[in-house]
Structures are given as C-alpha cells and as structure tokens.
Amino acid sequence: MNKLIIKLFANRLSVFYLFLFTLITFNYWPSWAEKFSYQFTDLEISLLHKLGYHHEIDDRVVVLDVDDKSIDDFGRWPYHVV
C-alpha cells in the first residue's frame, strides 16, 4: 500500500491532477447534489400524481394580487385596512 502511494505521488503531475480533481469536486459537488435532489423530488411528485394521489386544497391559502388600483386605493404593502 505504501509503495503504491509513493509511486502515485512521485510524479508531480499526478499530485497536481489529484489536487485539481479535489478542488473541482468540492467546489461543484453542492450544485450536483442540489440538482439531483430537485430531479428526484420532481420524479416523486410526478409519480404520485400518475398514481392518483392528490392532496386536498387548504382553504387557508390565499392568492393575493396587488395591482396599481389597489396601491392607489390602500397605499403600499402592507395594507393597513381594518
């Protein structure tokens, strides 16, 4: 094992390549993992949808559209309406 390590590091170019590989891997790994996680989540949701699983819509969720008329009537967000 030690002879292998000595042969590997005897060549300076090998050390440089190892350093470069380590640098690239640690700098770009989070983006790879994040992309994989997003793709896995998309796959999971699409499979659940194809299998017929649907969640109930929560009535507490509200979509709020702030347009120019509302800003003119009530002022800037947050609205101070009683």
PyMOL Python script that loads the backbone (N, CA, C, O; Angstrom):
from pymol import cmd

cmd.read_pdbstr("""\
ATOM      1  N   MET A   1       0.830  -1.194   0.000  1.00  0.00           N
ATOM      2  CA  MET A   1       0.000   0.000   0.000  1.00  0.00           C
ATOM      3  C   MET A   1       0.870   1.251   0.000  1.00  0.00           C
ATOM      4  O   MET A   1       0.618   2.183  -0.764  1.00  0.00           O
ATOM      5  N   ASN A   2       1.897   1.277   0.857  1.00  0.00           N
ATOM      6  CA  ASN A   2       2.772   2.453   0.924  1.00  0.00           C
ATOM      7  C   ASN A   2       3.533   2.652  -0.375  1.00  0.00           C
ATOM      8  O   ASN A   2       3.766   3.788  -0.786  1.00  0.00           O
ATOM      9  N   LYS A   3       3.930   1.549  -1.036  1.00  0.00           N
ATOM     10  CA  LYS A   3       4.646   1.663  -2.303  1.00  0.00           C
ATOM     11  C   LYS A   3       3.759   2.279  -3.379  1.00  0.00           C
ATOM     12  O   LYS A   3       4.226   3.063  -4.205  1.00  0.00           O
ATOM     13  N   LEU A   4       2.495   1.926  -3.363  1.00  0.00           N
ATOM     14  CA  LEU A   4       1.550   2.499  -4.315  1.00  0.00           C
ATOM     15  C   LEU A   4       1.402   3.993  -4.107  1.00  0.00           C
ATOM     16  O   LEU A   4       1.385   4.755  -5.073  1.00  0.00           O
ATOM     17  N   ILE A   5       1.296   4.415  -2.876  1.00  0.00           N
ATOM     18  CA  ILE A   5       1.170   5.840  -2.559  1.00  0.00           C
ATOM     19  C   ILE A   5       2.430   6.589  -2.964  1.00  0.00           C
ATOM     20  O   ILE A   5       2.355   7.701  -3.486  1.00  0.00           O
ATOM     21  N   ILE A   6       3.584   5.983  -2.723  1.00  0.00           N
ATOM     22  CA  ILE A   6       4.850   6.623  -3.097  1.00  0.00           C
ATOM     23  C   ILE A   6       4.952   6.757  -4.612  1.00  0.00           C
ATOM     24  O   ILE A   6       5.388   7.793  -5.114  1.00  0.00           O
ATOM     25  N   LYS A   7       4.552   5.709  -5.350  1.00  0.00           N
ATOM     26  CA  LYS A   7       4.587   5.777  -6.815  1.00  0.00           C
ATOM     27  C   LYS A   7       3.603   6.823  -7.333  1.00  0.00           C
ATOM     28  O   LYS A   7       3.896   7.544  -8.287  1.00  0.00           O
ATOM     29  N   LEU A   8       2.446   6.898  -6.701  1.00  0.00           N
ATOM     30  CA  LEU A   8       1.433   7.854  -7.139  1.00  0.00           C
ATOM     31  C   LEU A   8       1.908   9.286  -6.946  1.00  0.00           C
ATOM     32  O   LEU A   8       1.728  10.132  -7.822  1.00  0.00           O
ATOM     33  N   PHE A   9       2.509   9.549  -5.806  1.00  0.00           N
ATOM     34  CA  PHE A   9       2.926  10.912  -5.508  1.00  0.00           C
ATOM     35  C   PHE A   9       4.348  11.225  -5.965  1.00  0.00           C
ATOM     36  O   PHE A   9       4.811  12.354  -5.798  1.00  0.00           O
ATOM     37  N   ALA A  10       5.039  10.259  -6.530  1.00  0.00           N
ATOM     38  CA  ALA A  10       6.384  10.518  -7.021  1.00  0.00           C
ATOM     39  C   ALA A  10       6.341  11.421  -8.248  1.00  0.00           C
ATOM     40  O   ALA A  10       7.251  12.219  -8.472  1.00  0.00           O
ATOM     41  N   ASN A  11       5.319  11.296  -9.013  1.00  0.00           N
ATOM     42  CA  ASN A  11       5.150  12.123 -10.188  1.00  0.00           C
ATOM     43  C   ASN A  11       4.410  13.403  -9.777  1.00  0.00           C
ATOM     44  O   ASN A  11       3.291  13.328  -9.270  1.00  0.00           O
ATOM     45  N   ARG A  12       5.006  14.549  -9.986  1.00  0.00           N
ATOM     46  CA  ARG A  12       4.389  15.818  -9.583  1.00  0.00           C
ATOM     47  C   ARG A  12       3.112  16.095 -10.356  1.00  0.00           C
ATOM     48  O   ARG A  12       2.198  16.741  -9.841  1.00  0.00           O
ATOM     49  N   LEU A  13       3.044  15.616 -11.577  1.00  0.00           N
ATOM     50  CA  LEU A  13       1.845  15.824 -12.371  1.00  0.00           C
ATOM     51  C   LEU A  13       0.653  15.092 -11.751  1.00  0.00           C
ATOM     52  O   LEU A  13      -0.466  15.603 -11.770  1.00  0.00           O
ATOM     53  N   SER A  14       0.887  13.909 -11.208  1.00  0.00           N
ATOM     54  CA  SER A  14      -0.180  13.167 -10.538  1.00  0.00           C
ATOM     55  C   SER A  14      -0.689  13.927  -9.330  1.00  0.00           C
ATOM     56  O   SER A  14      -1.893  13.956  -9.074  1.00  0.00           O
ATOM     57  N   VAL A  15       0.208  14.537  -8.592  1.00  0.00           N
ATOM     58  CA  VAL A  15      -0.192  15.335  -7.431  1.00  0.00           C
ATOM     59  C   VAL A  15      -1.035  16.517  -7.884  1.00  0.00           C
ATOM     60  O   VAL A  15      -2.042  16.852  -7.260  1.00  0.00           O
ATOM     61  N   PHE A  16      -0.612  17.145  -8.974  1.00  0.00           N
ATOM     62  CA  PHE A  16      -1.371  18.284  -9.497  1.00  0.00           C
ATOM     63  C   PHE A  16      -2.768  17.854  -9.920  1.00  0.00           C
ATOM     64  O   PHE A  16      -3.745  18.536  -9.611  1.00  0.00           O
ATOM     65  N   TYR A  17      -2.874  16.719 -10.630  1.00  0.00           N
ATOM     66  CA  TYR A  17      -4.188  16.228 -11.051  1.00  0.00           C
ATOM     67  C   TYR A  17      -5.067  15.860  -9.864  1.00  0.00           C
ATOM     68  O   TYR A  17      -6.271  16.115  -9.879  1.00  0.00           O
ATOM     69  N   LEU A  18      -4.486  15.276  -8.862  1.00  0.00           N
ATOM     70  CA  LEU A  18      -5.242  14.942  -7.662  1.00  0.00           C
ATOM     71  C   LEU A  18      -5.743  16.208  -6.971  1.00  0.00           C
ATOM     72  O   LEU A  18      -6.887  16.267  -6.522  1.00  0.00           O
ATOM     73  N   PHE A  19      -4.888  17.208  -6.890  1.00  0.00           N
ATOM     74  CA  PHE A  19      -5.284  18.478  -6.297  1.00  0.00           C
ATOM     75  C   PHE A  19      -6.390  19.132  -7.114  1.00  0.00           C
ATOM     76  O   PHE A  19      -7.358  19.642  -6.551  1.00  0.00           O
ATOM     77  N   LEU A  20      -6.255  19.122  -8.432  1.00  0.00           N
ATOM     78  CA  LEU A  20      -7.257  19.726  -9.302  1.00  0.00           C
ATOM     79  C   LEU A  20      -8.590  18.996  -9.190  1.00  0.00           C
ATOM     80  O   LEU A  20      -9.644  19.629  -9.114  1.00  0.00           O
ATOM     81  N   PHE A  21      -8.547  17.671  -9.179  1.00  0.00           N
ATOM     82  CA  PHE A  21      -9.768  16.884  -9.031  1.00  0.00           C
ATOM     83  C   PHE A  21     -10.463  17.195  -7.709  1.00  0.00           C
ATOM     84  O   PHE A  21     -11.682  17.366  -7.675  1.00  0.00           O
ATOM     85  N   THR A  22      -9.701  17.268  -6.628  1.00  0.00           N
ATOM     86  CA  THR A  22     -10.267  17.576  -5.312  1.00  0.00           C
ATOM     87  C   THR A  22     -10.873  18.969  -5.290  1.00  0.00           C
ATOM     88  O   THR A  22     -11.958  19.167  -4.744  1.00  0.00           O
ATOM     89  N   LEU A  23     -10.191  19.918  -5.869  1.00  0.00           N
ATOM     90  CA  LEU A  23     -10.688  21.285  -5.902  1.00  0.00           C
ATOM     91  C   LEU A  23     -11.989  21.382  -6.674  1.00  0.00           C
ATOM     92  O   LEU A  23     -12.943  22.010  -6.213  1.00  0.00           O
ATOM     93  N   ILE A  24     -12.036  20.769  -7.839  1.00  0.00           N
ATOM     94  CA  ILE A  24     -13.251  20.812  -8.659  1.00  0.00           C
ATOM     95  C   ILE A  24     -14.389  20.077  -7.976  1.00  0.00           C
ATOM     96  O   ILE A  24     -15.524  20.554  -7.978  1.00  0.00           O
ATOM     97  N   THR A  25     -14.103  18.932  -7.399  1.00  0.00           N
ATOM     98  CA  THR A  25     -15.149  18.147  -6.746  1.00  0.00           C
ATOM     99  C   THR A  25     -15.770  18.898  -5.582  1.00  0.00           C
ATOM    100  O   THR A  25     -16.994  18.936  -5.457  1.00  0.00           O
ATOM    101  N   PHE A  26     -14.956  19.489  -4.736  1.00  0.00           N
ATOM    102  CA  PHE A  26     -15.510  20.175  -3.571  1.00  0.00           C
ATOM    103  C   PHE A  26     -16.179  21.495  -3.926  1.00  0.00           C
ATOM    104  O   PHE A  26     -17.053  21.961  -3.194  1.00  0.00           O
ATOM    105  N   ASN A  27     -15.782  22.100  -5.031  1.00  0.00           N
ATOM    106  CA  ASN A  27     -16.429  23.354  -5.421  1.00  0.00           C
ATOM    107  C   ASN A  27     -17.759  23.134  -6.110  1.00  0.00           C
ATOM    108  O   ASN A  27     -18.670  23.945  -5.951  1.00  0.00           O
ATOM    109  N   TYR A  28     -17.897  22.059  -6.871  1.00  0.00           N
ATOM    110  CA  TYR A  28     -19.099  21.849  -7.656  1.00  0.00           C
ATOM    111  C   TYR A  28     -20.015  20.758  -7.116  1.00  0.00           C
ATOM    112  O   TYR A  28     -21.102  20.558  -7.659  1.00  0.00           O
ATOM    113  N   TRP A  29     -19.622  20.063  -6.089  1.00  0.00           N
ATOM    114  CA  TRP A  29     -20.475  18.992  -5.570  1.00  0.00           C
ATOM    115  C   TRP A  29     -21.822  19.493  -5.051  1.00  0.00           C
ATOM    116  O   TRP A  29     -22.836  18.853  -5.329  1.00  0.00           O
ATOM    117  N   PRO A  30     -21.888  20.601  -4.313  1.00  0.00           N
ATOM    118  CA  PRO A  30     -23.206  21.031  -3.839  1.00  0.00           C
ATOM    119  C   PRO A  30     -24.199  21.280  -4.973  1.00  0.00           C
ATOM    120  O   PRO A  30     -25.382  20.972  -4.826  1.00  0.00           O
ATOM    121  N   SER A  31     -23.746  21.828  -6.094  1.00  0.00           N
ATOM    122  CA  SER A  31     -24.678  22.051  -7.195  1.00  0.00           C
ATOM    123  C   SER A  31     -25.125  20.725  -7.806  1.00  0.00           C
ATOM    124  O   SER A  31     -26.276  20.599  -8.226  1.00  0.00           O
ATOM    125  N   TRP A  32     -24.230  19.729  -7.861  1.00  0.00           N
ATOM    126  CA  TRP A  32     -24.628  18.416  -8.354  1.00  0.00           C
ATOM    127  C   TRP A  32     -25.658  17.791  -7.433  1.00  0.00           C
ATOM    128  O   TRP A  32     -26.668  17.259  -7.894  1.00  0.00           O
ATOM    129  N   ALA A  33     -25.409  17.852  -6.143  1.00  0.00           N
ATOM    130  CA  ALA A  33     -26.327  17.253  -5.171  1.00  0.00           C
ATOM    131  C   ALA A  33     -27.668  17.976  -5.183  1.00  0.00           C
ATOM    132  O   ALA A  33     -28.720  17.346  -5.075  1.00  0.00           O
ATOM    133  N   GLU A  34     -27.629  19.278  -5.312  1.00  0.00           N
ATOM    134  CA  GLU A  34     -28.866  20.056  -5.342  1.00  0.00           C
ATOM    135  C   GLU A  34     -29.682  19.717  -6.588  1.00  0.00           C
ATOM    136  O   GLU A  34     -30.898  19.548  -6.509  1.00  0.00           O
ATOM    137  N   LYS A  35     -29.015  19.619  -7.732  1.00  0.00           N
ATOM    138  CA  LYS A  35     -29.706  19.274  -8.976  1.00  0.00           C
ATOM    139  C   LYS A  35     -30.319  17.884  -8.877  1.00  0.00           C
ATOM    140  O   LYS A  35     -31.457  17.675  -9.296  1.00  0.00           O
ATOM    141  N   PHE A  36     -29.568  16.930  -8.321  1.00  0.00           N
ATOM    142  CA  PHE A  36     -30.091  15.571  -8.145  1.00  0.00           C
ATOM    143  C   PHE A  36     -31.305  15.572  -7.226  1.00  0.00           C
ATOM    144  O   PHE A  36     -32.288  14.879  -7.487  1.00  0.00           O
ATOM    145  N   SER A  37     -31.236  16.346  -6.156  1.00  0.00           N
ATOM    146  CA  SER A  37     -32.343  16.416  -5.216  1.00  0.00           C
ATOM    147  C   SER A  37     -33.595  16.980  -5.884  1.00  0.00           C
ATOM    148  O   SER A  37     -34.695  16.469  -5.671  1.00  0.00           O
ATOM    149  N   TYR A  38     -33.435  18.024  -6.685  1.00  0.00           N
ATOM    150  CA  TYR A  38     -34.581  18.603  -7.394  1.00  0.00           C
ATOM    151  C   TYR A  38     -35.169  17.613  -8.389  1.00  0.00           C
ATOM    152  O   TYR A  38     -36.390  17.495  -8.494  1.00  0.00           O
ATOM    153  N   GLN A  39     -34.317  16.900  -9.121  1.00  0.00           N
ATOM    154  CA  GLN A  39     -34.808  15.926 -10.090  1.00  0.00           C
ATOM    155  C   GLN A  39     -35.528  14.779  -9.391  1.00  0.00           C
ATOM    156  O   GLN A  39     -36.548  14.294  -9.879  1.00  0.00           O
ATOM    157  N   PHE A  40     -35.001  14.350  -8.256  1.00  0.00           N
ATOM    158  CA  PHE A  40     -35.651  13.274  -7.501  1.00  0.00           C
ATOM    159  C   PHE A  40     -37.014  13.734  -6.976  1.00  0.00           C
ATOM    160  O   PHE A  40     -37.981  12.975  -7.024  1.00  0.00           O
ATOM    161  N   THR A  41     -37.096  14.955  -6.480  1.00  0.00           N
ATOM    162  CA  THR A  41     -38.365  15.478  -5.980  1.00  0.00           C
ATOM    163  C   THR A  41     -39.380  15.608  -7.108  1.00  0.00           C
ATOM    164  O   THR A  41     -40.549  15.267  -6.926  1.00  0.00           O
ATOM    165  N   ASP A  42     -38.955  16.094  -8.266  1.00  0.00           N
ATOM    166  CA  ASP A  42     -39.853  16.182  -9.419  1.00  0.00           C
ATOM    167  C   ASP A  42     -40.365  14.810  -9.820  1.00  0.00           C
ATOM    168  O   ASP A  42     -41.550  14.647 -10.110  1.00  0.00           O
ATOM    169  N   LEU A  43     -39.479  13.824  -9.838  1.00  0.00           N
ATOM    170  CA  LEU A  43     -39.882  12.468 -10.184  1.00  0.00           C
ATOM    171  C   LEU A  43     -40.887  11.918  -9.177  1.00  0.00           C
ATOM    172  O   LEU A  43     -41.880  11.295  -9.553  1.00  0.00           O
ATOM    173  N   GLU A  44     -40.622  12.154  -7.905  1.00  0.00           N
ATOM    174  CA  GLU A  44     -41.524  11.675  -6.852  1.00  0.00           C
ATOM    175  C   GLU A  44     -42.915  12.288  -6.998  1.00  0.00           C
ATOM    176  O   GLU A  44     -43.918  11.581  -6.899  1.00  0.00           O
ATOM    177  N   ILE A  45     -42.977  13.585  -7.228  1.00  0.00           N
ATOM    178  CA  ILE A  45     -44.273  14.257  -7.355  1.00  0.00           C
ATOM    179  C   ILE A  45     -45.012  13.787  -8.597  1.00  0.00           C
ATOM    180  O   ILE A  45     -46.220  13.556  -8.547  1.00  0.00           O
ATOM    181  N   SER A  46     -44.299  13.643  -9.717  1.00  0.00           N
ATOM    182  CA  SER A  46     -44.971  13.189 -10.940  1.00  0.00           C
ATOM    183  C   SER A  46     -45.475  11.756 -10.801  1.00  0.00           C
ATOM    184  O   SER A  46     -46.555  11.435 -11.298  1.00  0.00           O
ATOM    185  N   LEU A  47     -44.706  10.882 -10.129  1.00  0.00           N
ATOM    186  CA  LEU A  47     -45.175   9.508  -9.918  1.00  0.00           C
ATOM    187  C   LEU A  47     -46.399   9.462  -9.006  1.00  0.00           C
ATOM    188  O   LEU A  47     -47.337   8.707  -9.261  1.00  0.00           O
ATOM    189  N   LEU A  48     -46.391  10.262  -7.953  1.00  0.00           N
ATOM    190  CA  LEU A  48     -47.559  10.304  -7.075  1.00  0.00           C
ATOM    191  C   LEU A  48     -48.788  10.820  -7.822  1.00  0.00           C
ATOM    192  O   LEU A  48     -49.899  10.337  -7.607  1.00  0.00           O
ATOM    193  N   HIS A  49     -48.587  11.788  -8.688  1.00  0.00           N
ATOM    194  CA  HIS A  49     -49.704  12.321  -9.471  1.00  0.00           C
ATOM    195  C   HIS A  49     -50.236  11.260 -10.440  1.00  0.00           C
ATOM    196  O   HIS A  49     -51.449  11.125 -10.602  1.00  0.00           O
ATOM    197  N   LYS A  50     -49.335  10.507 -11.085  1.00  0.00           N
ATOM    198  CA  LYS A  50     -49.762   9.456 -12.012  1.00  0.00           C
ATOM    199  C   LYS A  50     -50.471   8.317 -11.293  1.00  0.00           C
ATOM    200  O   LYS A  50     -51.340   7.665 -11.871  1.00  0.00           O
ATOM    201  N   LEU A  51     -50.107   8.072 -10.039  1.00  0.00           N
ATOM    202  CA  LEU A  51     -50.747   7.010  -9.263  1.00  0.00           C
ATOM    203  C   LEU A  51     -52.097   7.433  -8.701  1.00  0.00           C
ATOM    204  O   LEU A  51     -52.812   6.620  -8.114  1.00  0.00           O
ATOM    205  N   GLY A  52     -52.443   8.692  -8.878  1.00  0.00           N
ATOM    206  CA  GLY A  52     -53.760   9.152  -8.446  1.00  0.00           C
ATOM    207  C   GLY A  52     -53.774   9.798  -7.081  1.00  0.00           C
ATOM    208  O   GLY A  52     -54.849  10.076  -6.549  1.00  0.00           O
ATOM    209  N   TYR A  53     -52.619  10.048  -6.496  1.00  0.00           N
ATOM    210  CA  TYR A  53     -52.580  10.698  -5.190  1.00  0.00           C
ATOM    211  C   TYR A  53     -52.728  12.202  -5.381  1.00  0.00           C
ATOM    212  O   TYR A  53     -51.924  12.831  -6.069  1.00  0.00           O
ATOM    213  N   HIS A  54     -53.748  12.768  -4.774  1.00  0.00           N
ATOM    214  CA  HIS A  54     -53.965  14.213  -4.821  1.00  0.00           C
ATOM    215  C   HIS A  54     -54.222  14.703  -3.401  1.00  0.00           C
ATOM    216  O   HIS A  54     -54.980  14.085  -2.654  1.00  0.00           O
ATOM    217  N   HIS A  55     -53.609  15.780  -3.042  1.00  0.00           N
ATOM    218  CA  HIS A  55     -53.827  16.322  -1.712  1.00  0.00           C
ATOM    219  C   HIS A  55     -55.000  17.296  -1.747  1.00  0.00           C
ATOM    220  O   HIS A  55     -55.329  17.866  -2.788  1.00  0.00           O
ATOM    221  N   GLU A  56     -55.613  17.469  -0.599  1.00  0.00           N
ATOM    222  CA  GLU A  56     -56.735  18.397  -0.513  1.00  0.00           C
ATOM    223  C   GLU A  56     -56.216  19.829  -0.511  1.00  0.00           C
ATOM    224  O   GLU A  56     -55.146  20.121   0.021  1.00  0.00           O
ATOM    225  N   ILE A  57     -56.988  20.699  -1.109  1.00  0.00           N
ATOM    226  CA  ILE A  57     -56.610  22.106  -1.156  1.00  0.00           C
ATOM    227  C   ILE A  57     -56.966  22.742   0.185  1.00  0.00           C
ATOM    228  O   ILE A  57     -58.091  22.610   0.668  1.00  0.00           O
ATOM    229  N   ASP A  58     -56.010  23.420   0.767  1.00  0.00           N
ATOM    230  CA  ASP A  58     -56.200  24.077   2.061  1.00  0.00           C
ATOM    231  C   ASP A  58     -56.856  25.436   1.847  1.00  0.00           C
ATOM    232  O   ASP A  58     -56.384  26.246   1.049  1.00  0.00           O
ATOM    233  N   ASP A  59     -57.949  25.677   2.569  1.00  0.00           N
ATOM    234  CA  ASP A  59     -58.666  26.945   2.432  1.00  0.00           C
ATOM    235  C   ASP A  59     -57.917  28.118   3.030  1.00  0.00           C
ATOM    236  O   ASP A  59     -58.272  29.270   2.777  1.00  0.00           O
ATOM    237  N   ARG A  60     -56.888  27.848   3.816  1.00  0.00           N
ATOM    238  CA  ARG A  60     -56.129  28.938   4.429  1.00  0.00           C
ATOM    239  C   ARG A  60     -55.145  29.582   3.454  1.00  0.00           C
ATOM    240  O   ARG A  60     -54.599  30.647   3.742  1.00  0.00           O
ATOM    241  N   VAL A  61     -54.916  28.950   2.311  1.00  0.00           N
ATOM    242  CA  VAL A  61     -54.006  29.505   1.317  1.00  0.00           C
ATOM    243  C   VAL A  61     -54.767  30.494   0.454  1.00  0.00           C
ATOM    244  O   VAL A  61     -55.813  30.170  -0.108  1.00  0.00           O
ATOM    245  N   VAL A  62     -54.233  31.705   0.354  1.00  0.00           N
ATOM    246  CA  VAL A  62     -54.880  32.761  -0.410  1.00  0.00           C
ATOM    247  C   VAL A  62     -53.879  33.334  -1.401  1.00  0.00           C
ATOM    248  O   VAL A  62     -52.725  33.587  -1.055  1.00  0.00           O
ATOM    249  N   VAL A  63     -54.328  33.536  -2.636  1.00  0.00           N
ATOM    250  CA  VAL A  63     -53.503  34.181  -3.645  1.00  0.00           C
ATOM    251  C   VAL A  63     -53.900  35.652  -3.666  1.00  0.00           C
ATOM    252  O   VAL A  63     -55.065  35.992  -3.871  1.00  0.00           O
ATOM    253  N   LEU A  64     -52.918  36.514  -3.453  1.00  0.00           N
ATOM    254  CA  LEU A  64     -53.170  37.941  -3.357  1.00  0.00           C
ATOM    255  C   LEU A  64     -52.530  38.633  -4.549  1.00  0.00           C
ATOM    256  O   LEU A  64     -51.336  38.470  -4.803  1.00  0.00           O
ATOM    257  N   ASP A  65     -53.326  39.405  -5.279  1.00  0.00           N
ATOM    258  CA  ASP A  65     -52.827  40.143  -6.431  1.00  0.00           C
ATOM    259  C   ASP A  65     -52.831  41.620  -6.083  1.00  0.00           C
ATOM    260  O   ASP A  65     -53.884  42.197  -5.814  1.00  0.00           O
ATOM    261  N   VAL A  66     -51.665  42.227  -6.088  1.00  0.00           N
ATOM    262  CA  VAL A  66     -51.535  43.650  -5.783  1.00  0.00           C
ATOM    263  C   VAL A  66     -51.375  44.380  -7.109  1.00  0.00           C
ATOM    264  O   VAL A  66     -50.347  44.256  -7.775  1.00  0.00           O
ATOM    265  N   ASP A  67     -52.391  45.137  -7.487  1.00  0.00           N
ATOM    266  CA  ASP A  67     -52.343  45.880  -8.738  1.00  0.00           C
ATOM    267  C   ASP A  67     -52.251  47.379  -8.454  1.00  0.00           C
ATOM    268  O   ASP A  67     -52.265  47.808  -7.300  1.00  0.00           O
ATOM    269  N   ASP A  68     -52.157  48.156  -9.514  1.00  0.00           N
ATOM    270  CA  ASP A  68     -51.999  49.611  -9.364  1.00  0.00           C
ATOM    271  C   ASP A  68     -53.207  50.242  -8.696  1.00  0.00           C
ATOM    272  O   ASP A  68     -53.050  51.172  -7.905  1.00  0.00           O
ATOM    273  N   LYS A  69     -54.413  49.761  -8.994  1.00  0.00           N
ATOM    274  CA  LYS A  69     -55.617  50.324  -8.379  1.00  0.00           C
ATOM    275  C   LYS A  69     -55.614  50.103  -6.864  1.00  0.00           C
ATOM    276  O   LYS A  69     -55.970  51.000  -6.100  1.00  0.00           O
ATOM    277  N   SER A  70     -55.217  48.921  -6.441  1.00  0.00           N
ATOM    278  CA  SER A  70     -55.156  48.636  -5.005  1.00  0.00           C
ATOM    279  C   SER A  70     -54.114  49.513  -4.320  1.00  0.00           C
ATOM    280  O   SER A  70     -54.340  49.995  -3.210  1.00  0.00           O
ATOM    281  N   ILE A  71     -52.981  49.721  -4.970  1.00  0.00           N
ATOM    282  CA  ILE A  71     -51.961  50.588  -4.394  1.00  0.00           C
ATOM    283  C   ILE A  71     -52.477  52.017  -4.296  1.00  0.00           C
ATOM    284  O   ILE A  71     -52.209  52.698  -3.306  1.00  0.00           O
ATOM    285  N   ASP A  72     -53.220  52.490  -5.314  1.00  0.00           N
ATOM    286  CA  ASP A  72     -53.795  53.841  -5.268  1.00  0.00           C
ATOM    287  C   ASP A  72     -54.847  53.962  -4.175  1.00  0.00           C
ATOM    288  O   ASP A  72     -54.937  54.990  -3.505  1.00  0.00           O
ATOM    289  N   ASP A  73     -55.655  52.897  -3.994  1.00  0.00           N
ATOM    290  CA  ASP A  73     -56.742  52.947  -3.000  1.00  0.00           C
ATOM    291  C   ASP A  73     -56.231  52.790  -1.570  1.00  0.00           C
ATOM    292  O   ASP A  73     -56.654  53.527  -0.680  1.00  0.00           O
ATOM    293  N   PHE A  74     -55.330  51.843  -1.341  1.00  0.00           N
ATOM    294  CA  PHE A  74     -54.932  51.493   0.019  1.00  0.00           C
ATOM    295  C   PHE A  74     -53.519  51.923   0.390  1.00  0.00           C
ATOM    296  O   PHE A  74     -53.186  51.958   1.575  1.00  0.00           O
ATOM    297  N   GLY A  75     -52.694  52.244  -0.570  1.00  0.00           N
ATOM    298  CA  GLY A  75     -51.312  52.582  -0.287  1.00  0.00           C
ATOM    299  C   GLY A  75     -50.416  51.372  -0.493  1.00  0.00           C
ATOM    300  O   GLY A  75     -50.861  50.311  -0.930  1.00  0.00           O
ATOM    301  N   ARG A  76     -49.150  51.557  -0.168  1.00  0.00           N
ATOM    302  CA  ARG A  76     -48.176  50.481  -0.381  1.00  0.00           C
ATOM    303  C   ARG A  76     -48.369  49.345   0.601  1.00  0.00           C
ATOM    304  O   ARG A  76     -48.936  49.527   1.679  1.00  0.00           O
ATOM    305  N   TRP A  77     -47.892  48.176   0.220  1.00  0.00           N
ATOM    306  CA  TRP A  77     -47.946  46.991   1.081  1.00  0.00           C
ATOM    307  C   TRP A  77     -47.059  47.181   2.275  1.00  0.00           C
ATOM    308  O   TRP A  77     -45.977  47.732   2.073  1.00  0.00           O
ATOM    309  N   PRO A  78     -47.358  46.811   3.460  1.00  0.00           N
ATOM    310  CA  PRO A  78     -48.556  46.073   3.894  1.00  0.00           C
ATOM    311  C   PRO A  78     -49.733  47.022   4.062  1.00  0.00           C
ATOM    312  O   PRO A  78     -49.601  48.157   4.519  1.00  0.00           O
ATOM    313  N   TYR A  79     -50.885  46.502   3.670  1.00  0.00           N
ATOM    314  CA  TYR A  79     -52.095  47.305   3.776  1.00  0.00           C
ATOM    315  C   TYR A  79     -52.472  47.472   5.235  1.00  0.00           C
ATOM    316  O   TYR A  79     -52.374  46.531   6.023  1.00  0.00           O
ATOM    317  N   HIS A  80     -52.894  48.642   5.581  1.00  0.00           N
ATOM    318  CA  HIS A  80     -53.360  48.910   6.948  1.00  0.00           C
ATOM    319  C   HIS A  80     -54.878  49.092   6.913  1.00  0.00           C
ATOM    320  O   HIS A  80     -55.401  50.167   7.206  1.00  0.00           O
ATOM    321  N   VAL A  81     -55.554  48.029   6.555  1.00  0.00           N
ATOM    322  CA  VAL A  81     -57.010  48.054   6.434  1.00  0.00           C
ATOM    323  C   VAL A  81     -57.596  47.306   7.609  1.00  0.00           C
ATOM    324  O   VAL A  81     -57.146  46.214   7.956  1.00  0.00           O
ATOM    325  N   VAL A  82     -58.606  47.903   8.221  1.00  0.00           N
ATOM    326  CA  VAL A  82     -59.250  47.275   9.380  1.00  0.00           C
ATOM    327  C   VAL A  82     -60.446  46.505   8.947  1.00  0.00           C
ATOM    328  O   VAL A  82     -61.126  45.902   9.778  1.00  0.00           O
TER     329      VAL A  82
END
""", "prot")
cmd.dss("prot")
cmd.show_as("cartoon", "prot")
cmd.util.cbc("prot")
cmd.orient("prot")
